[in-house]
Amino acid sequence: MRIVELVFVTIHLKPELEALIQKDVERGAYQSVDEFVERAVQTLHEEEALLANDGRVVHEKTERAFGQFERGEGLTPEESRALLQEKKAAWHKQQQA
């Protein structure tokens, strides 16, 4: 187990987590463990803020989707893929304009 000492706290990492972090650093995704941890903390805070601000909206959309699915209004996997392909093509066209 690796112990990472910060100015105000000590973090004990499980070997599996340390290995994952080291793997990301070695492949060049991050310059250091510090950079990895900094990005992870930032991402977590952004995600929590998004959920706090938009959690009600996400919940409402999820409930509406479940209701549609229960009424048989959902898309088949094929329909879903086709719709996503259409949206992707439209997005690419917009980016080229």
N, C-alpha and C positions, 0 to 999 in steps of 0.2 A: 504494500500500500504506500502510495506517495503522499507526502504531507506538503501542502502548498501553504506557505505563510504569507498573509497579506498584512498590510499595515494595521488593520483593525480586527482581523479574524484569521483563524487557521481552518483550512478545509481539508478533510480526509477523503480521498478519492478511493473508490473500490478499484481493484486492479483492472476489471473489465472496462470501466469508464476511462481510466488512465490510458489504456491501450487504444481506445477509440479516439481520444484526443490526440495522442501521439501519432496515430495513423494519419489524421487530418493534417497535422503539422508537417509530417514527413512528405506527404503528397503535394505539399506546397500551397494548400488552401489557406493556411495561416502562417505567419512568420514566426510565431512563438505560442507557447501555451497561454501566456498572458493575453495575447491578441484573441485567441480562441475563447477564453473565458469572458473577456470584455464583450465580444460579439454575442455570445450566448446570453449574457445578462441583459444586453440591450434588446435582443430579440424577445426574450421572455417578458420584459417590461412592455414592449410594443404590443405583444400578443395580449397581455393582461389588460392594457389600456383599451385595445380594440374590443375585447369581450365586455369590459365594463361599460364602454360607451355604446356599443352596438349589440350587446347581449340580448336585449329585449327584441330587437329587430330580427336577429338570427333565430331566436326562439319562435317568433311568430311565423317566419318563413318556413322553418322546419315543421311546425304544426300544420301549416297550410299544405305543405308537400305531402305529409303523412295522410292528411284527409283526402287529397287528390288520389293518392295511391290506393287508399281503402275503397274509394268509389270507382276504381278501375280506370282512372284518368291518367295514369302514369304512362311513360313511354317504354317501349320495348328496348332492349339493348341496341338493336339495329337502328331504331329511330333516334335514339340518343346519340349514337355515333354519327349518324348523318347530320343531325342538327349541329353537333360540335364541329364537324367538318365544314359546314356552311358558315358558321361563325368564324372559324379559323380563316377560311378563304376571304371572307369580307374584311377581316382584320388585316390580312396581308395586302389586300387591294388598297385599303385605306393607308397603310404604311408606305406604299409605293407612290401614292398620289402627292 
